[in-house]
Amino acid sequence: MLSALSIRDVVLIECLDLGFAGGLTVLTGETGAGKSILLDALGLALGARAEGALVRGGAAQASVAAVFVPPPRHPAWAMLTEQGIAAEAEIVLRRVISREGRSRAFINDQPVGAALLRQFAARLVEIQGQHEQMGLSDPTTHAGLLDAFGVPAPCRAAVAKAWRDWRAARAALAEAEATMASAERERDWLEHAEAELAALAPEADEEDRLARERQRLQRQAREAEALAQALAELAPRDRRASGPAASLRTAARALQRLATPQGSGPGSGPLDAILAALGRAEDAIAEAETLLTRHTEAEDSDPRRLEAAEERLFALRALARKHQVAVAELPALLADLRARRAALEDGAARLAALAEAAAKAGSAYRQASATLSAARGAAARRLERAIARELAPLRLEKSRFAVEITPLSEENWGSAGSESVQFLIATNPGQTPGPLARVASGGELSRLMLAFKMVLAQFSPVPTLIFDEVDAGIGGATAAAVGERLARVAEHLQVLVVTHSPQVAARAAAHFRVAKQALGGRAATTVETLDAPARREEIARMLAGETITEAARAAADSLLGAV
């Protein structure tokens, strides 16, 4: 409900802070006192159009803050979470307007757009007045009101679920059809790509294994080349080339011709030592040659293996580049291509199954929607009778209320059903019922809304209801009937009423008097909370006019005592 309203520098209001409670609250005052200014100020906080003319003369800006305390499970709390706005114990809607007409909007002190401010306000307040209506005059709310009045919740839930199921089934079918169409368009490429990948048969982690194998084989090839080169130096295959062993033997033969028997001539000792050294060198070379030959024969350095590994690795990488994937993703790509090709083979059967599922879901939705339509039709007749019973006491006895249920084209079906709901009214005999906002006058529409709230108050998702001069053009028994119904609606909702009717004012749980005074040489609107004696005087004034008589006071006592 609305718990507080703070107004600064709006037209004739310099500074005003009001607190509100539940039940019925009335605002009274003489014509021109400024009651409409209060509603204009509240409208600003609720997202109404801002104009610089609303800023009080001499002030740079105006501001209005409306404080609401909705019930614990009210949708406004979920909206706060959705919008990332801090949820506190209350919701504060605030608007600031500059003299130039620029405005800023806030929810719980977080800047928001005016559109979001209006969305919050629509869930917190309904205003029905002479010049502005929120709620009943909006046809988009009528289906929800009718459903709340007389359509079982399981019936509505069944339609919503059937709609979700049907939408999901149609989406699955559409996706499968698109996939099938795309696959058909690329069938030739798909078959070629799959065959190419299948022929290569890539394996998981194969690139790493091949890279390691290639490095190992390259290392072996380098070793084999070095061994072969070393062996060629020791034992050349070309017989015309002399290796180190042959050179040593040639040197030894040359020295042996100079050698003499032991001790027979000079120099025999050194020559023997040289020949011995040459012999050892020749033996060492022979041993090295043997070891090199043995190691070369042991090496497994088939160059064809390296060539095969490199060809495989290069083929994998080339195919990965072609398909713009990593080599490691080639097995998954092959599996995907096989699945897509299999889908082509199984596509017709799968499409048929999905089409059947969508058709069944559509049939289930139509059946649930038909049940909902029947329930709405029955509820509409009950609502028409219930509203009709309320019209006569509100001086709308010549009016005829009707609920129009119109089937929608299939493209407009949704989770709320397959028809639109609109409330119609004819205010004169023989008149064709038409939309509420066009046919009913402001006062008639306000009283019609009151009749609605009498019937629907316990189902209303909006906790605060504001009437601006719902009693316009009526008096006597009709005004008393209006007051009684406002009080009964206020048992379920918070109701604020701007009224000139003493019969309505006498029903209030709280009473504010709006007055215009001259303060500091300037006109100013003030609001006073009335206690019991002051209420008696105000209701007497409303009965008698400027001169309050004892008879008027007695009549006021009678009205207050009758409540």
C-alpha positions as a printed Julia matrix, in Angstrom:
563×3 Matrix{Float64}:
   0.0     0.0     0.0
   0.94    3.69   -0.24
   2.44    4.56    3.14
   3.82    8.07    2.59
   3.87   10.93    0.09
   6.47   13.68    0.16
   6.0    16.75   -2.08
   8.42   19.64   -2.56
   7.75   22.77   -4.65
   4.9    21.48   -6.82
   2.6    24.34   -8.0
   1.18   25.73   -4.74
   2.74   23.13   -2.44
   6.07   24.17   -0.95
   6.61   21.32    1.49
   4.18   18.55    2.33
   4.63   15.15    3.98
   1.66   12.82    4.36
   1.37    9.39    5.9
  -1.3     6.89    4.88
  -2.77    3.77    6.44
  -4.89    0.98    5.04
  -8.63    1.15    4.6
 -10.53    4.12    3.2
  -8.91    7.55    3.19
 -10.73   10.61    1.87
  -9.44   14.01    0.8
 -11.93   16.85    0.92
 -11.8    20.59    0.5
 -13.42   23.43   -1.35
 -13.21   23.63   -5.12
  -9.87   25.13   -6.12
  -8.19   24.27   -2.84
  -5.63   22.09   -4.59
  -6.89   18.53   -4.35
  -6.01   17.98   -8.0
  -2.5    19.23   -7.28
  -2.04   16.36   -4.85
  -3.05   13.85   -7.53
  -0.85   15.59  -10.11
   2.06   15.37   -7.69
   1.4    11.7    -7.02
   1.12   11.15  -10.76
   4.64   12.51  -11.2
   5.98    9.91   -8.78
   4.08    7.27  -10.74
   5.67    8.24  -14.06
   3.18   10.74  -15.5
   4.36   13.31  -18.03
   6.51   15.99  -16.42
   6.12   19.67  -17.24
   8.14   22.63  -16.04
   4.86   24.45  -15.26
   4.4    22.14  -12.27
   7.45   23.64  -10.52
   6.42   26.16   -7.85
   7.2    29.77   -8.67
  10.63   30.79   -7.39
  11.87   27.19   -7.09
  14.52   25.65   -9.33
  12.98   22.18   -9.27
  10.15   20.12   -7.88
  10.32   16.64   -6.38
   7.82   14.0    -5.3
   8.47   10.71   -3.51
   5.83    8.03   -2.96
   6.61    5.25   -0.5
   4.94    1.86   -0.91
   4.95   -1.25    1.27
   3.56   -4.05   -0.94
   2.58   -7.47    0.46
   5.47   -9.97    0.82
   4.76  -11.88   -2.42
   3.74   -8.92   -4.54
   5.22   -8.93   -8.09
   6.94   -5.58   -7.44
   9.52   -7.31   -5.23
  10.44   -9.69   -8.05
  10.71   -6.72  -10.4
  13.26   -5.11   -8.08
  15.4    -8.25   -8.28
  15.04   -8.46  -12.07
  16.18   -4.85  -12.45
  19.08   -5.21  -10.0
  17.58   -2.67   -7.59
  18.25   -3.09   -3.88
  15.17   -4.53   -2.14
  14.5    -2.85    1.18
  11.52   -2.84    3.52
   9.71   -0.44    1.21
   9.68    0.74   -2.4
  10.26    4.44   -2.99
   9.26    5.94   -6.34
  10.76    9.41   -6.75
  10.67   12.01   -9.48
  12.59   15.3    -9.81
  11.51   17.93  -12.37
  13.47   21.02  -13.38
  11.87   24.3   -14.35
  12.92   23.57  -17.94
  10.79   20.41  -17.89
  13.62   17.89  -17.64
  12.92   15.06  -15.24
  14.79   12.3   -13.46
  13.24    9.14  -12.04
  14.43    6.96   -9.16
  13.39    3.69   -7.56
  14.92    3.16   -4.14
  17.34    5.98   -5.04
  18.6     4.16   -8.14
  18.19    6.15  -11.38
  15.72    4.55  -13.81
  13.81    5.51  -16.93
  10.31    6.95  -16.73
   8.97    3.87  -18.56
  10.28    1.54  -15.85
   8.86    3.87  -13.19
   5.44    3.55  -14.85
   5.77   -0.25  -14.95
   6.34   -0.34  -11.21
   3.5     2.13  -10.58
   1.04    0.05  -12.62
   1.63   -2.86  -10.23
   1.21   -0.71   -7.13
  -1.61    1.77   -7.87
  -4.77    2.03   -9.94
  -6.09    5.54  -10.52
  -9.6     6.17  -11.76
 -10.54    9.77  -12.24
 -12.32   12.4   -14.24
  -9.41   12.92  -16.63
  -7.15    9.9   -16.26
  -7.71    6.2   -15.88
  -5.25    3.47  -15.09
  -6.35   -0.13  -14.97
  -9.94   -0.77  -16.0
  -9.81    1.36  -19.17
  -6.86   -0.69  -20.47
  -8.29   -3.66  -22.44
  -5.09   -5.67  -21.91
  -6.07   -6.08  -18.25
  -9.56   -7.44  -18.91
  -8.67  -11.09  -19.51
  -6.72  -11.19  -16.26
  -9.63   -9.62  -14.35
 -12.13  -12.06  -15.84
  -9.85  -15.0   -15.09
  -9.32  -13.83  -11.51
 -13.07  -13.54  -11.06
 -14.25  -16.9   -12.26
 -11.76  -19.08  -14.14
 -10.16  -21.9   -12.12
  -6.39  -21.51  -11.79
  -5.7   -25.12  -12.95
  -7.54  -24.34  -16.2
  -5.3   -21.33  -16.86
  -2.2   -23.26  -15.82
  -3.1   -26.1   -18.21
  -3.26  -23.65  -21.14
   0.05  -22.04  -20.18
   1.74  -25.46  -19.95
   0.18  -26.67  -23.2
   1.4   -23.5   -24.89
   4.95  -24.01  -23.61
   4.91  -27.64  -24.75
   3.55  -26.76  -28.17
   6.02  -23.94  -28.64
   8.89  -26.24  -27.66
   7.66  -28.97  -30.03
   7.34  -26.5   -32.9
  10.79  -25.12  -32.18
  12.28  -28.64  -32.23
  10.53  -29.38  -35.51
  11.66  -26.1   -37.06
  15.24  -26.71  -35.96
  15.19  -30.24  -37.39
  13.71  -28.97  -40.66
  16.37  -26.29  -40.93
  19.09  -28.82  -40.17
  17.66  -31.23  -42.71
  17.41  -28.54  -45.38
  20.95  -27.41  -44.71
  22.21  -30.98  -44.81
  20.43  -31.63  -48.1
  22.04  -28.53  -49.61
  25.52  -29.78  -48.65
  24.99  -33.5   -49.19
  27.75  -33.81  -51.84
  30.24  -31.9   -49.74
  29.25  -33.86  -46.65
  29.83  -37.2   -48.33
  33.17  -36.09  -49.79
  34.37  -34.6   -46.5
  33.37  -37.7   -44.57
  35.08  -40.01  -47.06
  38.24  -37.91  -46.99
  38.36  -37.92  -43.21
  37.41  -41.58  -42.95
  40.22  -42.51  -45.36
  42.7   -40.65  -43.18
  41.11  -42.1   -40.02
  42.53  -39.57  -37.52
  43.06  -40.78  -33.99
  42.98  -38.98  -30.69
  46.35  -37.4   -29.74
  47.81  -38.68  -33.01
  49.47  -35.36  -33.83
  51.54  -35.44  -30.61
  52.51  -39.07  -31.13
  53.56  -38.46  -34.74
  55.51  -35.34  -33.79
  57.44  -37.29  -31.16
  58.04  -40.18  -33.6
  59.25  -37.76  -36.26
  61.73  -36.19  -33.85
  63.02  -39.64  -32.83
  63.44  -40.78  -36.43
  65.12  -37.51  -37.4
  67.57  -37.96  -34.55
  68.27  -41.54  -35.62
  68.84  -40.41  -39.23
  71.37  -37.84  -38.08
  73.15  -40.48  -35.99
  73.2   -42.96  -38.9
  74.61  -40.3   -41.21
  77.36  -39.47  -38.73
  78.22  -43.14  -38.24
  78.34  -43.74  -42.0
  80.56  -40.7   -42.52
  82.94  -41.84  -39.77
  83.09  -45.37  -41.16
  83.73  -44.01  -44.66
  86.7   -42.09  -43.33
  88.17  -45.2   -41.72
  87.33  -47.65  -44.52
  86.57  -45.91  -47.81
  84.46  -47.94  -50.18
  86.4   -46.56  -53.13
  89.38  -48.85  -53.44
  91.38  -46.1   -55.08
  91.11  -44.02  -51.91
  93.39  -44.87  -49.07
  92.1   -44.87  -45.56
  94.13  -44.34  -42.4
  94.74  -48.08  -41.98
  96.31  -48.34  -45.47
  98.44  -45.28  -44.77
  99.68  -46.82  -41.55
 100.58  -50.04  -43.36
 102.42  -48.12  -46.09
 104.38  -46.21  -43.45
 105.21  -49.41  -41.62
 106.53  -51.1   -44.81
 108.74  -48.12  -45.55
 110.29  -48.31  -42.09
 110.64  -52.06  -42.16
 113.05  -51.81  -45.13
 115.36  -49.81  -42.92
 115.07  -52.09  -39.99
 118.07  -54.4   -39.17
 118.3   -57.31  -36.78
 118.34  -56.44  -33.08
 121.5   -54.59  -32.12
 123.17  -55.01  -35.52
 123.23  -51.37  -36.49
 122.69  -47.91  -35.34
 119.13  -46.63  -34.89
 117.52  -50.03  -34.64
 115.94  -49.21  -31.29
 113.91  -46.13  -32.32
 112.63  -47.76  -35.52
 111.27  -50.68  -33.56
 109.41  -48.32  -31.25
 107.9   -46.46  -34.23
 106.87  -49.66  -35.92
 105.3   -50.85  -32.67
 103.37  -47.56  -32.39
 102.21  -47.86  -36.0
 101.03  -51.37  -35.3
  99.07  -50.28  -32.28
  97.48  -47.45  -34.27
  96.48  -49.86  -36.99
  94.95  -52.2   -34.42
  93.01  -49.26  -32.82
  91.66  -48.18  -36.2
  90.63  -51.76  -36.94
  88.83  -51.92  -33.59
  87.08  -48.55  -34.23
  86.03  -49.77  -37.65
  84.61  -52.95  -36.12
  82.66  -50.98  -33.49
  81.32  -48.52  -36.05
  80.23  -51.33  -38.33
  78.51  -53.16  -35.46
  76.71  -49.96  -34.29
  75.65  -49.07  -37.82
  74.17  -52.52  -38.34
  72.29  -52.21  -35.0
  70.69  -48.83  -35.91
  67.07  -49.02  -37.2
  67.11  -45.93  -39.37
  64.89  -46.84  -42.26
  64.31  -43.48  -44.03
  60.97  -44.73  -45.3
  59.57  -44.73  -41.77
  60.51  -41.06  -41.3
  59.02  -40.22  -44.66
  55.78  -42.04  -43.8
  55.5   -40.32  -40.41
  56.06  -36.9   -41.96
  53.55  -37.54  -44.73
  50.94  -38.63  -42.16
  51.59  -35.63  -39.94
  51.48  -33.18  -42.84
  48.27  -34.78  -44.16
  46.56  -34.41  -40.77
  47.59  -30.78  -40.46
  46.54  -29.97  -44.01
  43.08  -31.45  -43.43
  42.75  -29.59  -40.12
  43.55  -26.32  -41.89
  41.03  -27.14  -44.59
  38.25  -27.57  -42.04
  39.56  -24.76  -39.79
  39.88  -26.94  -36.72
  42.73  -28.22  -34.58
  44.22  -31.6   -35.53
  42.99  -32.96  -32.2
  39.43  -32.07  -33.24
  39.48  -34.11  -36.45
  38.07  -37.31  -34.84
  35.16  -35.3   -33.39
  34.64  -33.64  -36.77
  34.49  -37.04  -38.44
  31.93  -38.2   -35.87
  29.87  -35.05  -36.5
  29.98  -35.53  -40.25
  28.91  -39.13  -39.85
  26.06  -38.05  -37.58
  24.95  -35.41  -40.06
  25.05  -37.87  -42.9
  23.16  -40.38  -40.76
  20.65  -37.63  -40.05
  20.09  -37.39  -43.77
  19.33  -41.08  -43.83
  17.14  -40.93  -40.72
  15.91  -37.38  -41.3
  12.6   -38.21  -42.88
  11.63  -40.55  -40.05
  12.78  -38.06  -37.4
  10.93  -35.19  -39.08
   7.8   -37.28  -39.2
   8.12  -38.08  -35.5
   8.71  -34.41  -34.59
   5.82  -33.31  -36.8
   3.58  -35.82  -35.06
   4.74  -34.59  -31.65
   4.07  -30.97  -32.66
   0.64  -31.89  -33.97
  -0.21  -33.67  -30.7
   1.05  -30.68  -28.69
  -1.04  -28.35  -30.86
  -4.08  -30.53  -30.36
  -3.49  -30.53  -26.6
  -3.21  -26.73  -26.62
  -6.42  -26.36  -28.65
  -8.24  -28.66  -26.27
  -6.94  -26.82  -23.18
  -7.69  -23.48  -24.83
 -11.22  -24.59  -25.68
 -11.75  -25.59  -22.06
 -10.44  -22.19  -20.97
 -12.71  -20.44  -23.48
 -15.73  -22.29  -22.14
 -14.75  -21.39  -18.58
 -14.29  -17.76  -19.59
 -17.68  -17.73  -21.29
 -19.37  -19.01  -18.14
 -17.37  -16.59  -15.96
 -18.28  -13.72  -18.31
 -22.0   -14.35  -17.85
 -21.58  -14.51  -14.05
 -19.51  -11.32  -14.09
 -22.1    -9.53  -16.21
 -24.81  -10.48  -13.7
 -22.66   -9.5   -10.71
 -21.78   -6.11  -12.22
 -25.42   -5.54  -13.22
 -26.48   -5.94   -9.59
 -24.07   -3.16   -8.61
 -25.01   -0.67  -11.35
 -28.45    0.44  -10.17
 -27.38    1.62   -6.69
 -24.59    3.64   -8.39
 -27.09    5.43  -10.68
 -26.02    3.4   -13.66
 -29.29    1.48  -13.89
 -29.67    2.31  -17.58
 -26.23    0.99  -18.35
 -25.6    -2.44  -19.75
 -22.27   -4.12  -19.13
 -21.02   -6.88  -21.44
 -17.94   -9.06  -21.73
 -16.83   -9.6   -25.32
 -14.75  -12.71  -25.99
 -13.26  -12.7   -29.5
 -11.33  -15.62  -31.02
  -7.84  -14.66  -32.17
  -6.06  -15.74  -35.31
  -3.61  -18.56  -34.69
  -0.54  -16.33  -34.96
  -1.86  -14.35  -31.96
  -2.47  -17.33  -29.69
  -0.39  -17.48  -26.55
  -0.02  -18.74  -23.02
  -3.17  -16.85  -21.98
  -5.36  -18.58  -24.53
  -6.7   -18.17  -28.02
  -9.1   -15.28  -27.54
  -9.15  -11.67  -26.44
 -11.37  -10.32  -23.68
 -12.79   -6.82  -23.62
 -15.26   -5.19  -21.28
 -17.94   -3.13  -23.02
 -20.55   -0.7   -21.71
 -23.68    0.93  -23.07
 -24.82    3.82  -20.87
 -28.11    4.44  -22.63
 -30.94    2.12  -23.71
 -30.63    0.94  -27.29
 -26.97    1.91  -27.46
 -24.51   -0.66  -28.79
 -21.97   -1.5   -26.08
 -18.55   -0.07  -26.77
 -15.12    0.21  -25.1
 -15.28    1.61  -21.58
 -12.95    4.56  -22.12
 -14.86    5.76  -25.2
 -18.45    5.23  -24.08
 -18.44    6.02  -20.38
 -17.83    9.5   -19.0
 -15.26   10.08  -16.3
 -17.79    9.84  -13.46
 -19.55    6.86  -15.01
 -16.27    5.08  -15.57
 -15.19    5.74  -11.99
 -18.46    4.33  -10.65
 -18.22    1.4   -13.05
 -14.75    0.71  -11.73
 -16.17    0.87   -8.22
 -18.74   -1.73   -9.22
 -15.9    -3.85  -10.56
 -13.9    -3.48   -7.41
 -16.92   -4.5    -5.37
 -16.95   -7.74   -7.33
 -13.21   -8.23   -7.84
 -11.52   -6.56   -4.86
 -10.37   -9.81   -3.3
  -8.7   -10.82   -6.58
  -6.95   -7.52   -7.33
  -3.15   -7.75   -7.67
  -2.88   -3.97   -7.19
  -3.01   -3.06   -3.49
  -3.88    0.66   -3.77
  -6.89    2.16   -5.52
  -7.4     5.9    -6.03
 -10.68    7.54   -7.08
 -10.83   11.16   -8.16
 -14.37   12.47   -7.63
 -16.1     9.13   -8.11
 -19.17   10.9    -6.74
 -19.26   13.6    -9.42
 -22.83   14.44  -10.45
 -24.52   12.29   -7.81
 -25.89   12.83   -4.33
 -28.3    11.53   -1.74
 -28.9     7.79   -1.78
 -26.54    7.26   -4.71
 -23.68    9.01   -2.89
 -24.46    6.93    0.19
 -24.33    3.77   -1.93
 -20.99    4.88   -3.35
 -19.64    5.53    0.16
 -20.83    2.15    1.39
 -19.18    0.35   -1.53
 -15.94    2.26   -1.16
 -15.8     1.2     2.48
 -16.45   -2.42    1.56
 -13.74   -2.37   -1.14
 -11.4    -0.86    1.46
 -11.76   -4.03    3.52
  -9.57   -5.7     0.89
  -7.59   -2.82   -0.63
  -6.2     0.54    0.36
  -8.61    3.11   -1.11
  -7.94    6.85   -1.45
 -10.82    9.07   -2.6
 -11.01   12.72   -3.57
 -14.62   13.61   -2.84
 -17.16   16.4    -2.43
 -19.73   14.02   -1.02
 -20.37   14.08    2.76
 -21.89   10.6     2.49
 -18.59    9.3     1.13
 -16.45   11.3     3.57
 -18.39    9.94    6.53
 -17.29    6.39    5.61
 -13.57    7.16    5.84
 -11.15    5.65    8.32
  -8.81    8.62    7.75
  -9.73   12.13    6.6
  -7.51   14.86    5.1
  -8.71   18.39    4.41
  -7.07   20.32    1.58
  -7.12   24.09    1.84
  -5.62   27.09    0.08
  -4.11   29.76    2.31
  -2.15   32.96    1.88
   1.31   32.46    3.38
   3.83   35.28    3.13
   1.75   37.05    0.54
   1.54   33.96   -1.7
  -1.16   31.34   -2.14
  -0.22   27.91   -0.79
  -2.0    24.57   -0.59
  -1.97   22.88    2.81
  -3.25   19.51    3.98
  -4.56   18.87    7.49
  -5.27   15.53    9.13
  -8.68   15.76   10.81
  -9.53   14.34   14.19
 -13.12   13.44   15.13
 -14.35   16.98   16.0
 -12.68   18.44   12.91
 -14.23   15.73   10.75
 -17.66   16.65   12.11
 -17.09   20.29   11.15
 -15.76   19.4     7.68
 -18.7    17.11    6.89
 -21.08   19.79    8.18
 -19.4    22.29    5.84
 -19.8    19.88    2.96
 -23.5    19.65    3.8
 -24.23   23.33    4.46
 -21.65   25.32    2.52
 -19.81   28.34    3.93
 -22.2    28.88    6.85
 -22.21   25.84    9.1
 -25.46   25.52   11.02
 -26.38   23.35   13.94
 -28.7    21.48   11.63
 -25.7    20.74    9.4
 -23.73   19.53   12.41
 -26.63   17.32   13.42
 -26.79   15.92    9.92
 -23.04   15.31   10.05
 -23.49   13.47   13.35
 -26.2    11.4    11.72
 -23.94   10.46    8.82
 -21.03    9.63   11.11
 -23.24    7.72   13.49
 -24.75    5.68   10.68
 -21.38    4.33    9.67
